[in-house]
Amino acid sequence: MFLFSLAWASPSFPAVVAEELAMPCTPSCILCHETVAGGTGTATQDFAGTCMSAGMMVADDASMAAALAQIEADGTDTDGDGTPDIEELRLGMNPNPGGEDFCATAQPQYGCFQGSAILLGALVGASLRRRGTLRSCSSRSSPARCPTRRPPSSKT
């Protein structure tokens, strides 16, 4: 379990899984991660280990697609419920032991770990704007304040 808990976030993996398997919805990050937010070092779900054992490499969409094909060929059943993982995923179900079905839970908006990066960017921007380091320019701002804005042209 320790080996796959070191995995980095791969924001595109939920969409890759959904597309490759023609799922009815995009799985949440809990397919592999501890929480819906995902994040570095949180890929501790059993299915994350199944994917890594099948050849999935961090941040490599092609390796995720190949791992899914291998999992299907092997008929892997991570949670041992008698239904192969790929069949469960195609039905929008979670192949992890005790996992909640994906189509019944909140869907990721930006992929695993992306929401944190967007929030961080917004917070940094707001902080810089408050400190005066980053100024917003609008149509009402003077050209001196926003040097990239051209003054209105005078038509004669």
Secondary structure as GFF3:
##gff-version 3
##sequence-region A 1 156
A	DSSP	alpha_helix	2	5	.	.	.	ID=ss1
A	DSSP	alpha_helix	13	21	.	.	.	ID=ss2
A	DSSP	three_ten_helix	29	31	.	.	.	ID=ss3
A	DSSP	alpha_helix	46	53	.	.	.	ID=ss4
A	DSSP	alpha_helix	61	74	.	.	.	ID=ss5
A	DSSP	alpha_helix	85	90	.	.	.	ID=ss6
A	DSSP	three_ten_helix	102	104	.	.	.	ID=ss7
A	DSSP	alpha_helix	114	131	.	.	.	ID=ss8
###
